[in-house]
Amino acid sequence: MIPVELFAALQAGPLDAVLAPVYWLLALWSDLLFAVGDATGLGFLDYRFMHRAILVGLCIGVMAPLIGTFLVHRQLALIGDALAHTAFAGVAVGLFLNGVFSLGVSPYLTAVVVAVIAALLIELISEATDAYNDVSMAIVLSTGFALGTVLISLNAGGLAVGINQYLFGNLSTVSAENAAILLVLFAVIVGTVALTRNQLLYVTFDETAAAVSGISVTWYNRVMVMLTALVVVGAMQIMGVILVAAMLVVPVAGAAQVSRSFSESLLVSVVLAELAVLLGIGASYYGEATAGGVIVLVAVGIYVVAVGIGTVRARAGEDATPELGSIDSREA
């Protein structure tokens, strides 16, 4: 029997046809969670939108700390916030094109395009003007958010109605198409980091030595900001524009309190992020609260616990917990 998602994709537009294999995976995922729900009696597993939200959350729990670990150690923690606001402009562009020209394009696809362009602009402004990264991020952030608000105001009746889901995130609005796009982004991000991990690590901890060894520092800096843009757009579905940057930073900061090497920090940050996502989604469903806010609060709570563990270790006479920028990369 052909799953409902796959059948609908084959009958729809070209994008859905391209994503048809991903829809098949989503159908298998739903079948699995239906079975888990029947076996455990968990009521929230009776709904397909929760299946998609959980899957998106699990992907975010890997993508965000995977990229965030590099960003935090490069002192670029706030770039996620800048790209989130420009991704909001990308969503507004998609909604505007759909409302005015009836193009039927996914706002998340336009958000991907605009966020990647913004990421490259941050790098180009820094390179061309010798401005500090925070200056270029501030310029791009304000420009992106201004563009988004202008487009919304031009067609307020058609755009403002559903804009809250992009600002604050919403579990129930994670459609099959958006989940499929997220899975594609997940594969691109994880695959790229797996292939370029050593180069990214070298550039992160010593740009001068990396350049001397023949690594194109400029190129890998651009790769990193583009990957960050993809993570931001993917996480925006349930985290919202306002809170998406937290998942790039908070789990990584917590992991740094209990880790001794870069690889250990990366692994622990993924575990902490997954824990925050799963607990946050469950609590938000039963508490009828905004998922993004609950997830961030859980993540911050986990960070506080990690700080406590690090403090206890230090007082017990173990090696002091390293600061964010001093985790030993040689043990990675």
C-alpha positions as CSV (number, residue, x, y, z in Angstrom):
1,M,0.0,0.0,0.0
2,I,1.3,3.5,-0.9
3,P,1.5,5.8,2.2
4,V,-0.8,8.8,2.1
5,E,2.1,11.2,2.1
6,L,3.8,9.6,-0.9
7,F,0.6,9.3,-2.9
8,A,-0.2,13.0,-2.2
9,A,3.4,13.9,-3.3
10,L,3.1,12.1,-6.6
11,Q,-0.1,14.0,-7.3
12,A,1.3,17.4,-6.3
13,G,3.9,19.8,-7.7
14,P,7.5,19.2,-8.7
15,L,8.9,19.9,-5.2
16,D,6.7,17.3,-3.7
17,A,7.7,14.8,-6.4
18,V,11.4,15.4,-5.6
19,L,10.7,15.0,-1.9
20,A,8.7,11.8,-2.4
21,P,11.4,9.4,-1.0
22,V,11.6,11.6,2.1
23,Y,7.8,11.5,2.5
24,W,8.1,7.7,2.4
25,L,10.6,7.9,5.3
26,L,8.1,10.2,7.2
27,A,5.4,7.6,6.7
28,L,7.6,4.8,8.1
29,W,8.5,7.1,11.1
30,S,4.8,7.7,11.8
31,D,4.1,3.9,11.6
32,L,6.9,3.4,14.2
33,L,5.6,6.0,16.6
34,F,2.0,4.8,16.2
35,A,3.3,1.4,17.3
36,V,5.2,2.9,20.2
37,G,2.1,4.9,21.2
38,D,0.0,1.7,21.2
39,A,2.6,-0.1,23.3
40,T,3.2,2.7,25.9
41,G,-0.2,4.4,26.0
42,L,1.3,7.8,25.3
43,G,-1.6,9.8,23.9
44,F,0.5,12.5,22.1
45,L,1.9,9.8,19.8
46,D,-1.6,9.4,18.3
47,Y,-1.1,12.5,16.1
48,R,0.9,12.7,12.9
49,F,1.9,16.3,13.6
50,M,3.5,15.2,16.8
51,H,5.4,12.6,14.9
52,R,6.8,15.3,12.6
53,A,7.5,17.6,15.5
54,I,9.5,15.0,17.4
55,L,11.5,14.1,14.3
56,V,12.3,17.7,13.6
57,G,13.2,18.2,17.2
58,L,15.6,15.2,17.1
59,C,17.3,16.5,14.0
60,I,17.6,20.0,15.6
61,G,19.2,18.3,18.7
62,V,22.0,17.0,16.5
63,M,22.4,19.9,14.0
64,A,22.4,22.9,16.4
65,P,25.1,21.7,18.8
66,L,27.1,20.2,15.9
67,I,27.5,23.6,14.4
68,G,27.2,25.6,17.6
69,T,30.3,23.9,19.1
70,F,32.4,25.4,16.3
71,L,30.6,28.8,16.6
72,V,31.0,29.1,20.4
73,H,34.7,28.3,20.2
74,R,35.1,30.9,17.4
75,Q,33.3,33.5,19.6
76,L,30.5,33.7,17.0
77,A,27.7,32.7,19.3
78,L,25.4,35.6,18.2
79,I,25.5,34.8,14.5
80,G,22.6,32.5,15.0
81,D,20.5,35.4,16.2
82,A,21.5,37.5,13.2
83,L,20.7,34.8,10.7
84,A,17.4,33.9,12.5
85,H,16.2,37.5,11.9
86,T,17.2,37.4,8.2
87,A,15.5,34.0,7.9
88,F,12.4,35.7,9.1
89,A,12.8,38.1,6.2
90,G,13.0,35.1,3.9
91,V,9.8,33.7,5.3
92,A,8.2,37.1,4.7
93,V,9.5,37.0,1.1
94,G,7.9,33.6,0.6
95,L,4.6,34.7,2.1
96,F,4.6,37.9,0.1
97,L,5.2,36.1,-3.2
98,N,2.5,33.6,-2.4
99,G,0.0,36.3,-1.4
100,V,0.7,38.7,-4.3
101,F,1.6,36.4,-7.1
102,S,0.1,33.1,-5.9
103,L,3.4,31.2,-6.6
104,G,2.8,28.5,-4.0
105,V,6.5,28.5,-2.9
106,S,7.4,27.2,0.5
107,P,8.3,30.1,2.9
108,Y,11.0,27.8,4.4
109,L,12.7,27.5,1.0
110,T,12.8,31.2,0.6
111,A,14.1,31.4,4.2
112,V,16.9,29.1,3.3
113,V,17.9,31.2,0.3
114,V,17.8,34.5,2.1
115,A,19.6,33.1,5.2
116,V,22.4,31.7,3.2
117,I,22.8,35.0,1.3
118,A,22.8,36.9,4.6
119,A,25.4,34.5,6.0
120,L,27.7,35.2,3.0
121,L,27.1,39.0,3.4
122,I,28.3,38.8,7.0
123,E,31.5,37.3,5.9
124,L,31.9,39.7,2.9
125,I,31.3,42.8,5.0
126,S,33.9,41.7,7.5
127,E,36.4,40.9,4.7
128,A,35.7,44.1,2.7
129,T,35.6,46.6,5.5
130,D,37.8,45.1,8.2
131,A,34.8,45.5,10.5
132,Y,34.5,43.2,13.5
133,N,32.1,40.3,13.1
134,D,29.6,41.8,15.6
135,V,29.4,44.9,13.4
136,S,28.6,43.0,10.2
137,M,26.1,40.7,12.1
138,A,24.4,43.8,13.5
139,I,24.1,45.3,10.0
140,V,22.7,42.1,8.5
141,L,20.3,41.4,11.4
142,S,18.8,44.9,11.3
143,T,18.5,44.9,7.5
144,G,16.9,41.5,7.4
145,F,14.3,42.2,10.2
146,A,13.5,45.5,8.6
147,L,12.9,43.9,5.2
148,G,10.6,41.3,6.9
149,T,8.5,43.9,8.7
150,V,8.2,46.0,5.6
151,L,6.9,43.1,3.5
152,I,4.5,42.2,6.2
153,S,3.2,45.8,6.5
154,L,2.7,46.0,2.7
155,N,0.3,43.0,2.8
156,A,-0.7,42.8,6.4
157,G,-4.0,41.2,5.7
158,G,-2.4,38.2,4.0
159,L,0.8,37.9,6.0
160,A,0.3,38.9,9.6
161,V,-2.3,36.2,10.3
162,G,0.1,33.3,10.5
163,I,3.3,35.2,11.3
164,N,3.3,34.2,15.0
165,Q,4.2,30.6,14.1
166,Y,7.5,31.8,12.6
167,L,8.2,34.2,15.4
168,F,7.6,31.7,18.3
169,G,7.4,28.3,16.6
170,N,4.5,25.9,16.6
171,L,4.4,22.1,16.9
172,S,1.1,21.7,15.1
173,T,2.2,23.6,12.0
174,V,5.2,21.4,11.1
175,S,3.8,20.1,7.8
176,A,5.0,17.0,5.9
177,E,6.7,19.3,3.4
178,N,8.5,21.3,6.0
179,A,9.6,18.2,7.8
180,A,10.9,16.7,4.5
181,I,12.9,19.9,3.8
182,L,14.4,19.7,7.3
183,L,15.5,16.2,6.7
184,V,17.3,17.2,3.5
185,L,19.0,20.1,5.4
186,F,20.0,17.6,8.1
187,A,21.6,15.3,5.6
188,V,23.5,18.3,4.0
189,I,24.7,19.7,7.3
190,V,25.8,16.4,8.9
191,G,27.4,15.2,5.6
192,T,29.3,18.5,5.2
193,V,30.6,18.5,8.7
194,A,31.7,14.8,8.4
195,L,33.7,15.6,5.3
196,T,35.3,18.8,6.5
197,R,35.6,18.3,10.2
198,N,39.4,18.4,10.4
199,Q,39.6,21.6,8.3
200,L,36.8,23.3,10.3
201,L,38.5,22.3,13.6
202,Y,41.9,23.6,12.4
203,V,40.4,26.9,11.3
204,T,38.4,27.2,14.5
205,F,41.4,27.0,16.8
206,D,44.2,28.5,14.7
207,E,43.4,30.4,11.5
208,T,47.0,31.5,10.9
209,A,48.4,27.9,11.1
210,A,45.6,26.7,9.0
211,A,46.4,29.3,6.3
212,V,50.1,28.4,6.4
213,S,49.2,24.7,6.0
214,G,47.4,25.5,2.8
215,I,43.8,25.4,4.0
216,S,41.5,28.1,2.5
217,V,40.4,29.9,5.7
218,T,38.1,32.2,3.8
219,W,36.3,29.3,2.1
220,Y,35.8,27.3,5.3
221,N,34.6,30.4,7.2
222,R,31.9,30.7,4.5
223,V,31.0,27.1,4.7
224,M,30.5,27.5,8.5
225,V,28.2,30.5,8.2
226,M,26.2,28.8,5.4
227,L,25.8,25.7,7.5
228,T,24.7,27.9,10.4
229,A,22.0,29.5,8.1
230,L,20.7,26.1,7.3
231,V,20.5,25.1,10.9
232,V,18.7,28.3,11.8
233,V,16.0,27.8,9.2
234,G,15.5,24.2,10.1
235,A,15.2,24.9,13.8
236,M,12.9,27.9,13.2
237,Q,10.0,25.5,12.7
238,I,9.6,24.7,16.3
239,M,11.9,27.1,18.0
240,G,10.8,30.3,16.3
241,V,12.9,33.2,15.1
242,I,13.2,34.7,18.6
243,L,14.6,31.6,20.4
244,V,16.3,29.6,17.7
245,A,19.8,30.9,18.5
246,A,19.6,29.4,22.0
247,M,19.9,25.9,20.7
248,L,23.2,26.8,19.1
249,V,24.7,28.1,22.3
250,V,23.1,26.7,25.5
251,P,23.8,23.0,25.1
252,V,27.3,23.8,24.0
253,A,27.9,25.9,27.0
254,G,26.6,23.2,29.3
255,A,28.8,20.6,27.6
256,A,31.9,22.7,28.1
257,Q,31.4,22.6,31.9
258,V,31.8,18.8,32.0
259,S,34.0,18.0,29.0
260,R,37.8,17.8,28.5
261,S,38.2,17.7,24.8
262,F,36.5,19.1,21.7
263,S,35.1,15.7,20.6
264,E,33.8,15.0,24.1
265,S,32.2,18.5,24.2
266,L,30.6,17.9,20.8
267,L,29.1,14.5,21.9
268,V,27.9,15.8,25.3
269,S,26.3,18.9,23.7
270,V,24.3,16.7,21.3
271,V,23.1,14.6,24.2
272,L,22.1,17.6,26.3
273,A,20.3,19.2,23.3
274,E,18.3,16.0,22.6
275,L,17.3,15.8,26.2
276,A,16.1,19.4,26.2
277,V,14.2,18.9,23.0
278,L,12.4,15.7,24.0
279,L,11.5,16.9,27.5
280,G,10.5,20.3,26.1
281,I,8.2,18.9,23.5
282,G,6.5,16.6,25.9
283,A,6.1,19.3,28.6
284,S,4.8,21.9,26.0
285,Y,2.2,19.4,24.7
286,Y,0.8,18.5,28.1
287,G,1.2,22.0,29.4
288,E,-0.2,23.6,26.3
289,A,2.7,26.0,26.2
290,T,4.9,27.3,23.3
291,A,7.4,24.5,22.5
292,G,10.3,26.8,21.7
293,G,10.2,28.6,25.0
294,V,9.8,25.4,27.0
295,I,12.7,23.7,25.2
296,V,15.0,26.7,25.9
297,L,14.0,26.8,29.6
298,V,14.8,23.1,29.9
299,A,18.1,23.6,28.1
300,V,19.0,26.4,30.5
301,G,18.0,24.2,33.5
302,I,20.3,21.5,32.2
303,Y,23.1,24.1,31.8
304,V,22.7,25.1,35.5
305,V,23.0,21.4,36.5
306,A,26.1,21.1,34.3
307,V,27.6,24.1,36.0
308,G,26.9,22.6,39.4
309,I,28.6,19.3,38.4
310,G,31.6,21.2,37.1
311,T,31.8,23.1,40.4
312,V,31.6,20.0,42.5
313,R,34.3,18.4,40.4
314,A,36.6,21.3,40.9
315,R,36.0,21.4,44.6
316,A,36.6,17.7,44.8
317,G,40.1,18.2,43.6
318,E,39.7,17.2,40.0
319,D,41.1,19.3,37.1
320,A,39.2,22.6,36.8
321,T,36.5,22.6,34.1
322,P,38.0,24.4,31.0
323,E,36.5,27.6,29.7
324,L,34.6,27.6,26.4
325,G,37.6,28.7,24.4
326,S,40.2,26.4,26.1
327,I,38.9,22.9,25.5
328,D,41.9,20.8,24.3
329,S,41.4,20.3,20.6
330,R,44.4,18.0,20.3
331,E,42.3,15.3,22.1
332,A,39.5,15.7,19.5
